[in-house]
Amino acid sequence: MNDDRTIFDSILSGEIPCHRVYEDDHVLAFLDIGPLSRGHVLVIPKERAAYMHELSDESAAGIGRVLPRLCRAVMKATGCEHYNLLQNNGAPAHQAVFHVHMHIIPKFNDGSGLGLKWSPGQLGDGETLASAIADAIE
Ligand code: AMP
């Protein structure tokens, strides 16, 4: 475990409050304090890891196991039909809290929710790149 405490450690320990929506042995989910839309939920592992690539299989599985259920709950509670899952890694990638967290962000017709700039490029070296990534998997 790294030593860099974040505000999410304080939430996990109960030092600061949150609006909790779910908890189990591996995972805590609570309302985002600055929601992009109504029902914006954060899902965090109890394990302290700054980035997704540092997370244990066990914690990752814990998050994956509960995500669909949480998405269904957000949909039911807010009436949203659409939503984004977002998970930022690194300050240039818009990460502000360095403890892994998955955002569930409802998308409503009023324009609230996640704004996206998506600028597709060309896939030139797909075969080489796919092999390089495949070979790098531990
Ligand atoms: P990110 O940019 O992916 O690191 O997002 C961090 C998120 O944490 C932001 O959406 C913040 O609004 C949220 N956040 C920060 N502090 C708290 C807090 N005390 N309770 C709930 N959400 C928080």
Backbone and ligand atoms as CSV (ligand in chain L), in Angstrom:
chain,resi,resn,atom,element,x,y,z
A,1,MET,N,N,0.856,-1.212,0.000
A,1,MET,CA,C,0.000,0.000,0.000
A,1,MET,C,C,0.883,1.251,0.000
A,2,ASN,N,N,0.591,2.228,-0.860
A,2,ASN,CA,C,1.418,3.436,-0.802
A,2,ASN,C,C,0.934,4.336,0.340
A,3,ASP,N,N,1.778,5.300,0.701
A,3,ASP,CA,C,1.521,6.100,1.899
A,3,ASP,C,C,0.743,7.382,1.624
A,4,ASP,N,N,0.388,7.594,0.381
A,4,ASP,CA,C,-0.240,8.867,0.031
A,4,ASP,C,C,-1.734,8.835,0.333
A,5,ARG,N,N,-2.058,9.313,1.508
A,5,ARG,CA,C,-3.476,9.353,1.893
A,5,ARG,C,C,-4.216,10.376,1.042
A,6,THR,N,N,-5.441,10.059,0.728
A,6,THR,CA,C,-6.277,11.016,0.012
A,6,THR,C,C,-7.562,11.232,0.815
A,7,ILE,N,N,-8.374,12.120,0.318
A,7,ILE,CA,C,-9.655,12.391,0.983
A,7,ILE,C,C,-10.532,11.133,1.007
A,8,PHE,N,N,-10.305,10.223,0.049
A,8,PHE,CA,C,-11.123,9.004,0.039
A,8,PHE,C,C,-10.733,8.058,1.178
A,9,ASP,N,N,-9.464,8.134,1.646
A,9,ASP,CA,C,-9.098,7.371,2.845
A,9,ASP,C,C,-9.878,7.900,4.038
A,10,SER,N,N,-10.032,9.204,4.112
A,10,SER,CA,C,-10.775,9.803,5.231
A,10,SER,C,C,-12.252,9.420,5.157
A,11,ILE,N,N,-12.765,9.265,3.951
A,11,ILE,CA,C,-14.153,8.806,3.810
A,11,ILE,C,C,-14.246,7.334,4.224
A,12,LEU,N,N,-13.279,6.531,3.780
A,12,LEU,CA,C,-13.291,5.096,4.122
A,12,LEU,C,C,-13.201,4.877,5.625
A,13,SER,N,N,-12.414,5.722,6.307
A,13,SER,CA,C,-12.240,5.546,7.760
A,13,SER,C,C,-13.374,6.183,8.550
A,14,GLY,N,N,-14.220,6.945,7.880
A,14,GLY,CA,C,-15.335,7.596,8.562
A,14,GLY,C,C,-14.971,8.947,9.160
A,15,GLU,N,N,-13.706,9.387,8.932
A,15,GLU,CA,C,-13.294,10.700,9.469
A,15,GLU,C,C,-14.092,11.828,8.829
A,16,ILE,N,N,-14.392,11.678,7.560
A,16,ILE,CA,C,-15.281,12.669,6.944
A,16,ILE,C,C,-16.474,11.932,6.336
A,17,PRO,N,N,-17.622,12.594,6.370
A,17,PRO,CA,C,-18.854,11.904,5.971
A,17,PRO,C,C,-19.010,11.796,4.459
A,18,CYS,N,N,-19.865,10.886,4.070
A,18,CYS,CA,C,-20.248,10.796,2.660
A,18,CYS,C,C,-21.697,10.333,2.611
A,19,HIS,N,N,-22.292,10.489,1.447
A,19,HIS,CA,C,-23.641,9.940,1.239
A,19,HIS,C,C,-23.472,8.555,0.643
A,20,ARG,N,N,-23.389,7.556,1.535
A,20,ARG,CA,C,-23.081,6.190,1.118
A,20,ARG,C,C,-24.277,5.536,0.438
A,21,VAL,N,N,-24.003,4.861,-0.661
A,21,VAL,CA,C,-25.082,4.122,-1.326
A,21,VAL,C,C,-24.833,2.615,-1.304
A,22,TYR,N,N,-23.575,2.206,-1.091
A,22,TYR,CA,C,-23.269,0.765,-1.097
A,22,TYR,C,C,-21.934,0.525,-0.408
A,23,GLU,N,N,-21.833,-0.619,0.286
A,23,GLU,CA,C,-20.545,-1.007,0.867
A,23,GLU,C,C,-20.477,-2.522,0.986
A,24,ASP,N,N,-19.322,-3.093,0.659
A,24,ASP,CA,C,-19.044,-4.495,0.976
A,24,ASP,C,C,-17.588,-4.602,1.396
A,25,ASP,N,N,-17.040,-5.810,1.443
A,25,ASP,CA,C,-15.672,-5.994,1.965
A,25,ASP,C,C,-14.619,-5.270,1.129
A,26,HIS,N,N,-14.894,-5.092,-0.163
A,26,HIS,CA,C,-13.876,-4.543,-1.066
A,26,HIS,C,C,-14.183,-3.143,-1.578
A,27,VAL,N,N,-15.428,-2.724,-1.480
A,27,VAL,CA,C,-15.897,-1.569,-2.247
A,27,VAL,C,C,-16.756,-0.642,-1.400
A,28,LEU,N,N,-16.627,0.661,-1.671
A,28,LEU,CA,C,-17.564,1.653,-1.112
A,28,LEU,C,C,-18.064,2.508,-2.274
A,29,ALA,N,N,-19.336,2.819,-2.279
A,29,ALA,CA,C,-19.901,3.709,-3.293
A,29,ALA,C,C,-20.670,4.814,-2.590
A,30,PHE,N,N,-20.495,6.044,-3.088
A,30,PHE,CA,C,-21.133,7.203,-2.446
A,30,PHE,C,C,-21.373,8.282,-3.492
A,31,LEU,N,N,-22.220,9.249,-3.136
A,31,LEU,CA,C,-22.534,10.334,-4.075
A,31,LEU,C,C,-21.333,11.261,-4.228
A,32,ASP,N,N,-21.069,11.658,-5.479
A,32,ASP,CA,C,-20.020,12.650,-5.739
A,32,ASP,C,C,-20.480,13.999,-5.191
A,33,ILE,N,N,-19.545,14.689,-4.514
A,33,ILE,CA,C,-19.890,15.949,-3.860
A,33,ILE,C,C,-20.086,17.087,-4.872
A,34,GLY,N,N,-19.555,16.906,-6.064
A,34,GLY,CA,C,-19.724,17.909,-7.130
A,34,GLY,C,C,-20.304,17.246,-8.359
A,35,PRO,N,N,-21.541,16.818,-8.285
A,35,PRO,CA,C,-22.104,15.960,-9.347
A,35,PRO,C,C,-22.223,16.650,-10.703
A,36,LEU,N,N,-21.880,15.908,-11.754
A,36,LEU,CA,C,-22.104,16.403,-13.113
A,36,LEU,C,C,-23.569,16.271,-13.488
A,37,SER,N,N,-24.265,15.408,-12.780
A,37,SER,CA,C,-25.710,15.244,-12.986
A,37,SER,C,C,-26.268,14.571,-11.740
A,38,ARG,N,N,-27.591,14.592,-11.624
A,38,ARG,CA,C,-28.245,14.000,-10.448
A,38,ARG,C,C,-28.009,12.485,-10.438
A,39,GLY,N,N,-27.467,12.001,-9.314
A,39,GLY,CA,C,-27.213,10.565,-9.211
A,39,GLY,C,C,-25.773,10.181,-9.537
A,40,HIS,N,N,-24.890,11.162,-9.724
A,40,HIS,CA,C,-23.459,10.913,-9.986
A,40,HIS,C,C,-22.861,10.197,-8.771
A,41,VAL,N,N,-22.423,8.973,-8.997
A,41,VAL,CA,C,-21.918,8.115,-7.913
A,41,VAL,C,C,-20.453,7.787,-8.169
A,42,LEU,N,N,-19.677,7.699,-7.085
A,42,LEU,CA,C,-18.286,7.230,-7.153
A,42,LEU,C,C,-18.210,5.842,-6.529
A,43,VAL,N,N,-17.497,4.953,-7.184
A,43,VAL,CA,C,-17.304,3.597,-6.679
A,43,VAL,C,C,-15.808,3.419,-6.461
A,44,ILE,N,N,-15.410,3.168,-5.208
A,44,ILE,CA,C,-13.972,3.097,-4.915
A,44,ILE,C,C,-13.627,1.755,-4.254
A,45,PRO,N,N,-12.385,1.283,-4.503
A,45,PRO,CA,C,-11.928,0.104,-3.773
A,45,PRO,C,C,-11.509,0.512,-2.369
A,46,LYS,N,N,-11.617,-0.401,-1.413
A,46,LYS,CA,C,-11.103,-0.112,-0.076
A,46,LYS,C,C,-9.575,-0.157,-0.069
A,47,GLU,N,N,-9.016,-0.932,-0.994
A,47,GLU,CA,C,-7.558,-0.966,-1.151
A,47,GLU,C,C,-7.066,0.410,-1.615
A,48,ARG,N,N,-5.947,0.863,-1.015
A,48,ARG,CA,C,-5.410,2.150,-1.449
A,48,ARG,C,C,-4.523,1.952,-2.674
A,49,ALA,N,N,-4.973,2.465,-3.808
A,49,ALA,CA,C,-4.206,2.429,-5.051
A,49,ALA,C,C,-4.572,3.694,-5.805
A,50,ALA,N,N,-3.562,4.362,-6.322
A,50,ALA,CA,C,-3.823,5.635,-7.000
A,50,ALA,C,C,-4.428,5.418,-8.389
A,51,TYR,N,N,-3.917,4.397,-9.084
A,51,TYR,CA,C,-4.275,4.213,-10.500
A,51,TYR,C,C,-4.821,2.804,-10.739
A,52,MET,N,N,-5.622,2.682,-11.771
A,52,MET,CA,C,-6.214,1.383,-12.121
A,52,MET,C,C,-5.150,0.316,-12.316
A,53,HIS,N,N,-4.011,0.702,-12.937
A,53,HIS,CA,C,-2.998,-0.323,-13.239
A,53,HIS,C,C,-2.279,-0.813,-11.982
A,54,GLU,N,N,-2.532,-0.176,-10.848
A,54,GLU,CA,C,-1.914,-0.622,-9.594
A,54,GLU,C,C,-2.847,-1.505,-8.758
A,55,LEU,N,N,-4.068,-1.609,-9.203
A,55,LEU,CA,C,-5.098,-2.266,-8.390
A,55,LEU,C,C,-4.966,-3.793,-8.447
A,56,SER,N,N,-5.214,-4.439,-7.317
A,56,SER,CA,C,-5.159,-5.907,-7.285
A,56,SER,C,C,-6.344,-6.487,-8.057
A,57,ASP,N,N,-6.163,-7.706,-8.529
A,57,ASP,CA,C,-7.259,-8.404,-9.219
A,57,ASP,C,C,-8.484,-8.505,-8.318
A,58,GLU,N,N,-8.240,-8.724,-7.036
A,58,GLU,CA,C,-9.339,-8.915,-6.082
A,58,GLU,C,C,-10.202,-7.652,-5.972
A,59,SER,N,N,-9.532,-6.497,-5.834
A,59,SER,CA,C,-10.288,-5.242,-5.739
A,59,SER,C,C,-10.978,-4.917,-7.059
A,60,ALA,N,N,-10.256,-5.176,-8.158
A,60,ALA,CA,C,-10.849,-4.908,-9.475
A,60,ALA,C,C,-12.095,-5.760,-9.671
A,61,ALA,N,N,-11.993,-7.014,-9.255
A,61,ALA,CA,C,-13.152,-7.907,-9.375
A,61,ALA,C,C,-14.293,-7.414,-8.494
A,62,GLY,N,N,-13.948,-6.900,-7.314
A,62,GLY,CA,C,-14.972,-6.383,-6.404
A,62,GLY,C,C,-15.743,-5.235,-7.027
A,63,ILE,N,N,-15.023,-4.351,-7.708
A,63,ILE,CA,C,-15.684,-3.220,-8.368
A,63,ILE,C,C,-16.527,-3.727,-9.546
A,64,GLY,N,N,-15.917,-4.596,-10.356
A,64,GLY,CA,C,-16.631,-5.102,-11.524
A,64,GLY,C,C,-17.896,-5.854,-11.166
A,65,ARG,N,N,-17.820,-6.571,-10.050
A,65,ARG,CA,C,-18.967,-7.389,-9.639
A,65,ARG,C,C,-20.183,-6.534,-9.298
A,66,VAL,N,N,-19.923,-5.371,-8.703
A,66,VAL,CA,C,-21.044,-4.578,-8.198
A,66,VAL,C,C,-21.496,-3.477,-9.173
A,67,LEU,N,N,-20.648,-3.172,-10.165
A,67,LEU,CA,C,-20.970,-2.041,-11.052
A,67,LEU,C,C,-22.332,-2.152,-11.743
A,68,PRO,N,N,-22.641,-3.285,-12.396
A,68,PRO,CA,C,-23.940,-3.341,-13.069
A,68,PRO,C,C,-25.106,-3.119,-12.112
A,69,ARG,N,N,-24.993,-3.668,-10.890
A,69,ARG,CA,C,-26.067,-3.477,-9.896
A,69,ARG,C,C,-26.202,-2.013,-9.512
A,70,LEU,N,N,-25.056,-1.340,-9.347
A,70,LEU,CA,C,-25.104,0.087,-8.992
A,70,LEU,C,C,-25.671,0.914,-10.141
A,71,CYS,N,N,-25.296,0.556,-11.360
A,71,CYS,CA,C,-25.847,1.278,-12.520
A,71,CYS,C,C,-27.371,1.117,-12.568
A,72,ARG,N,N,-27.837,-0.095,-12.341
A,72,ARG,CA,C,-29.295,-0.317,-12.333
A,72,ARG,C,C,-29.966,0.508,-11.241
A,73,ALA,N,N,-29.307,0.584,-10.064
A,73,ALA,CA,C,-29.887,1.340,-8.951
A,73,ALA,C,C,-29.950,2.830,-9.273
A,74,VAL,N,N,-28.884,3.353,-9.889
A,74,VAL,CA,C,-28.868,4.777,-10.262
A,74,VAL,C,C,-29.974,5.047,-11.290
A,75,MET,N,N,-30.119,4.145,-12.247
A,75,MET,CA,C,-31.164,4.314,-13.266
A,75,MET,C,C,-32.550,4.327,-12.622
A,76,LYS,N,N,-32.773,3.382,-11.708
A,76,LYS,CA,C,-34.084,3.263,-11.069
A,76,LYS,C,C,-34.372,4.486,-10.208
A,77,ALA,N,N,-33.358,4.938,-9.455
A,77,ALA,CA,C,-33.575,6.037,-8.507
A,77,ALA,C,C,-33.711,7.392,-9.199
A,78,THR,N,N,-33.018,7.569,-10.320
A,78,THR,CA,C,-33.016,8.897,-10.957
A,78,THR,C,C,-33.899,8.945,-12.200
A,79,GLY,N,N,-34.249,7.784,-12.728
A,79,GLY,CA,C,-35.034,7.758,-13.966
A,79,GLY,C,C,-34.177,7.937,-15.209
A,80,CYS,N,N,-32.857,7.970,-15.052
A,80,CYS,CA,C,-32.017,8.149,-16.253
A,80,CYS,C,C,-32.052,6.869,-17.088
A,81,GLU,N,N,-31.984,7.042,-18.400
A,81,GLU,CA,C,-31.939,5.893,-19.307
A,81,GLU,C,C,-30.542,5.689,-19.864
A,82,HIS,N,N,-29.701,6.725,-19.695
A,82,HIS,CA,C,-28.356,6.682,-20.277
A,82,HIS,C,C,-27.357,7.151,-19.220
A,83,TYR,N,N,-26.130,6.671,-19.357
A,83,TYR,CA,C,-25.110,7.076,-18.380
A,83,TYR,C,C,-23.730,6.774,-18.941
A,84,ASN,N,N,-22.730,7.442,-18.374
A,84,ASN,CA,C,-21.331,7.160,-18.693
A,84,ASN,C,C,-20.632,6.585,-17.471
A,85,LEU,N,N,-19.709,5.655,-17.719
A,85,LEU,CA,C,-18.746,5.229,-16.707
A,85,LEU,C,C,-17.430,5.902,-17.060
A,86,LEU,N,N,-16.816,6.528,-16.071
A,86,LEU,CA,C,-15.560,7.251,-16.317
A,86,LEU,C,C,-14.574,6.880,-15.232
A,87,GLN,N,N,-13.324,6.702,-15.626
A,87,GLN,CA,C,-12.287,6.345,-14.643
A,87,GLN,C,C,-10.995,7.007,-15.092
A,88,ASN,N,N,-10.589,8.069,-14.391
A,88,ASN,CA,C,-9.447,8.885,-14.796
A,88,ASN,C,C,-8.163,8.409,-14.126
A,89,ASN,N,N,-7.072,8.393,-14.885
A,89,ASN,CA,C,-5.766,7.977,-14.353
A,89,ASN,C,C,-4.704,8.995,-14.721
A,90,GLY,N,N,-4.249,9.768,-13.722
A,90,GLY,CA,C,-3.212,10.773,-13.950
A,90,GLY,C,C,-3.810,12.156,-14.117
A,91,ALA,N,N,-3.078,13.152,-13.593
A,91,ALA,CA,C,-3.566,14.530,-13.655
A,91,ALA,C,C,-3.871,14.990,-15.091
A,92,PRO,N,N,-3.014,14.667,-16.079
A,92,PRO,CA,C,-3.342,15.094,-17.448
A,92,PRO,C,C,-4.615,14.423,-17.969
A,93,ALA,N,N,-4.970,13.303,-17.356
A,93,ALA,CA,C,-6.206,12.598,-17.730
A,93,ALA,C,C,-7.349,12.984,-16.802
A,94,HIS,N,N,-7.207,14.155,-16.167
A,94,HIS,CA,C,-8.288,14.744,-15.376
A,94,HIS,C,C,-8.495,14.096,-14.023
A,95,GLN,N,N,-7.502,13.352,-13.525
A,95,GLN,CA,C,-7.646,12.774,-12.182
A,95,GLN,C,C,-7.289,13.829,-11.137
A,96,ALA,N,N,-8.159,14.009,-10.168
A,96,ALA,CA,C,-7.934,14.982,-9.096
A,96,ALA,C,C,-7.705,14.296,-7.761
A,97,VAL,N,N,-8.324,13.148,-7.553
A,97,VAL,CA,C,-8.152,12.402,-6.303
A,97,VAL,C,C,-7.409,11.110,-6.643
A,98,PHE,N,N,-6.233,10.939,-6.020
A,98,PHE,CA,C,-5.358,9.844,-6.423
A,98,PHE,C,C,-5.611,8.578,-5.604
A,99,HIS,N,N,-6.836,8.150,-5.696
A,99,HIS,CA,C,-7.309,6.858,-5.186
A,99,HIS,C,C,-8.302,6.383,-6.251
A,100,VAL,N,N,-8.057,5.190,-6.776
A,100,VAL,CA,C,-8.889,4.700,-7.894
A,100,VAL,C,C,-10.368,4.921,-7.620
A,101,HIS,N,N,-11.065,5.451,-8.595
A,101,HIS,CA,C,-12.519,5.581,-8.466
A,101,HIS,C,C,-13.172,5.537,-9.832
A,102,MET,N,N,-14.295,4.879,-9.864
A,102,MET,CA,C,-15.119,4.809,-11.067
A,102,MET,C,C,-16.293,5.762,-10.888
A,103,HIS,N,N,-16.493,6.626,-11.871
A,103,HIS,CA,C,-17.668,7.503,-11.852
A,103,HIS,C,C,-18.823,6.807,-12.569
A,104,ILE,N,N,-20.008,6.870,-11.999
A,104,ILE,CA,C,-21.240,6.534,-12.729
A,104,ILE,C,C,-21.969,7.863,-12.903
A,105,ILE,N,N,-22.122,8.305,-14.153
A,105,ILE,CA,C,-22.634,9.649,-14.408
A,105,ILE,C,C,-23.879,9.580,-15.294
A,106,PRO,N,N,-25.048,9.764,-14.696
A,106,PRO,CA,C,-26.266,9.751,-15.506
A,106,PRO,C,C,-26.239,10.843,-16.580
A,107,LYS,N,N,-26.816,10.532,-17.730
A,107,LYS,CA,C,-26.919,11.507,-18.826
A,107,LYS,C,C,-28.397,11.802,-19.040
A,108,PHE,N,N,-28.750,13.076,-18.885
A,108,PHE,CA,C,-30.159,13.472,-19.017
A,108,PHE,C,C,-30.367,14.345,-20.249
A,109,ASN,N,N,-31.616,14.467,-20.647
A,109,ASN,CA,C,-31.931,15.271,-21.826
A,109,ASN,C,C,-31.684,16.760,-21.614
A,110,ASP,N,N,-31.556,17.185,-20.341
A,110,ASP,CA,C,-31.318,18.606,-20.066
A,110,ASP,C,C,-29.860,19.013,-20.305
A,111,GLY,N,N,-29.046,18.074,-20.785
A,111,GLY,CA,C,-27.646,18.399,-21.079
A,111,GLY,C,C,-26.706,18.118,-19.916
A,112,SER,N,N,-27.262,17.817,-18.726
A,112,SER,CA,C,-26.369,17.514,-17.607
A,112,SER,C,C,-25.751,16.130,-17.803
A,113,GLY,N,N,-24.587,15.953,-17.200
A,113,GLY,CA,C,-23.849,14.704,-17.352
A,113,GLY,C,C,-22.468,14.996,-17.892
A,114,LEU,N,N,-21.836,13.972,-18.399
A,114,LEU,CA,C,-20.457,14.104,-18.868
A,114,LEU,C,C,-20.405,14.759,-20.242
A,115,GLY,N,N,-19.560,15.798,-20.373
A,115,GLY,CA,C,-19.292,16.390,-21.687
A,115,GLY,C,C,-18.054,15.713,-22.263
A,116,LEU,N,N,-18.095,15.397,-23.532
A,116,LEU,CA,C,-16.987,14.657,-24.131
A,116,LEU,C,C,-16.479,15.340,-25.385
A,117,LYS,N,N,-15.142,15.424,-25.508
A,117,LYS,CA,C,-14.537,15.818,-26.782
A,117,LYS,C,C,-13.878,14.557,-27.318
A,118,TRP,N,N,-14.363,14.034,-28.392
A,118,TRP,CA,C,-13.904,12.745,-28.927
A,118,TRP,C,C,-13.397,12.993,-30.333
A,119,SER,N,N,-12.078,12.922,-30.535
A,119,SER,CA,C,-11.493,13.245,-31.842
A,119,SER,C,C,-10.796,12.021,-32.417
A,120,PRO,N,N,-11.525,11.172,-33.128
A,120,PRO,CA,C,-10.924,9.931,-33.620
A,120,PRO,C,C,-9.810,10.181,-34.632
A,121,GLY,N,N,-8.753,9.352,-34.539
A,121,GLY,CA,C,-7.670,9.416,-35.516
A,121,GLY,C,C,-7.761,8.224,-36.458
A,122,GLN,N,N,-6.619,7.894,-37.100
A,122,GLN,CA,C,-6.551,6.744,-38.005
A,122,GLN,C,C,-5.752,5.636,-37.332
A,123,LEU,N,N,-6.218,4.400,-37.485
A,123,LEU,CA,C,-5.466,3.262,-36.959
A,123,LEU,C,C,-4.555,2.752,-38.062
A,124,GLY,N,N,-3.267,3.147,-37.988
A,124,GLY,CA,C,-2.334,2.798,-39.057
A,124,GLY,C,C,-1.649,1.469,-38.856
A,125,ASP,N,N,-1.209,1.210,-37.628
A,125,ASP,CA,C,-0.364,0.028,-37.367
A,125,ASP,C,C,-1.072,-0.935,-36.421
A,126,GLY,N,N,-2.320,-1.219,-36.702
A,126,GLY,CA,C,-3.144,-2.032,-35.800
A,126,GLY,C,C,-2.530,-3.360,-35.427
A,127,GLU,N,N,-1.976,-4.053,-36.442
A,127,GLU,CA,C,-1.453,-5.393,-36.172
A,127,GLU,C,C,-0.260,-5.336,-35.220
A,128,THR,N,N,0.683,-4.417,-35.510
A,128,THR,CA,C,1.880,-4.268,-34.675
A,128,THR,C,C,1.506,-3.854,-33.265
A,129,LEU,N,N,0.615,-2.879,-33.205
A,129,LEU,CA,C,0.223,-2.338,-31.899
A,129,LEU,C,C,-0.517,-3.375,-31.067
A,130,ALA,N,N,-1.448,-4.078,-31.696
A,130,ALA,CA,C,-2.197,-5.109,-30.963
A,130,ALA,C,C,-1.249,-6.175,-30.430
A,131,SER,N,N,-0.262,-6.577,-31.240
A,131,SER,CA,C,0.707,-7.583,-30.782
A,131,SER,C,C,1.527,-7.047,-29.624
A,132,ALA,N,N,1.940,-5.785,-29.716
A,132,ALA,CA,C,2.769,-5.198,-28.653
A,132,ALA,C,C,2.000,-5.189,-27.342
A,133,ILE,N,N,0.728,-4.824,-27.416
A,133,ILE,CA,C,-0.075,-4.785,-26.188
A,133,ILE,C,C,-0.319,-6.202,-25.687
A,134,ALA,N,N,-0.652,-7.086,-26.595
A,134,ALA,CA,C,-0.903,-8.481,-26.195
A,134,ALA,C,C,0.333,-9.080,-25.536
A,135,ASP,N,N,1.506,-8.788,-26.097
A,135,ASP,CA,C,2.748,-9.345,-25.524
A,135,ASP,C,C,3.086,-8.751,-24.168
A,136,ALA,N,N,2.554,-7.546,-23.909
A,136,ALA,CA,C,2.877,-6.862,-22.646
A,136,ALA,C,C,1.979,-7.299,-21.494
A,137,ILE,N,N,0.925,-8.048,-21.802
A,137,ILE,CA,C,0.012,-8.474,-20.726
A,137,ILE,C,C,0.721,-9.483,-19.834
A,138,GLU,N,N,0.700,-9.199,-18.513
A,138,GLU,CA,C,1.412,-10.085,-17.546
A,138,GLU,C,C,0.590,-11.335,-17.272
L,1,AMP,P1,P,-11.430,12.713,-10.637
L,1,AMP,O1,O,-11.288,13.979,-11.434
L,1,AMP,O2,O,-11.768,11.520,-11.504
L,1,AMP,O3,O,-10.238,12.451,-9.734
L,1,AMP,O4,O,-12.703,12.919,-9.726
L,1,AMP,C1,C,-12.667,13.162,-8.360
L,1,AMP,C2,C,-14.090,13.329,-7.912
L,1,AMP,O5,O,-14.136,13.256,-6.499
L,1,AMP,C3,C,-14.720,14.659,-8.314
L,1,AMP,O6,O,-15.857,14.417,-9.122
L,1,AMP,C4,C,-15.080,15.299,-6.978
L,1,AMP,O7,O,-16.295,16.013,-7.010
L,1,AMP,C5,C,-15.172,14.084,-6.060
L,1,AMP,N1,N,-14.960,14.364,-4.649
L,1,AMP,C6,C,-13.904,15.012,-4.101
L,1,AMP,N2,N,-14.057,15.075,-2.756
L,1,AMP,C7,C,-15.211,14.423,-2.477
L,1,AMP,C8,C,-15.925,14.156,-1.263
L,1,AMP,N3,N,-15.469,14.557,-0.074
L,1,AMP,N4,N,-17.080,13.476,-1.338
L,1,AMP,C9,C,-17.557,13.056,-2.538
L,1,AMP,N5,N,-16.936,13.282,-3.701
L,1,AMP,C10,C,-15.780,13.968,-3.681
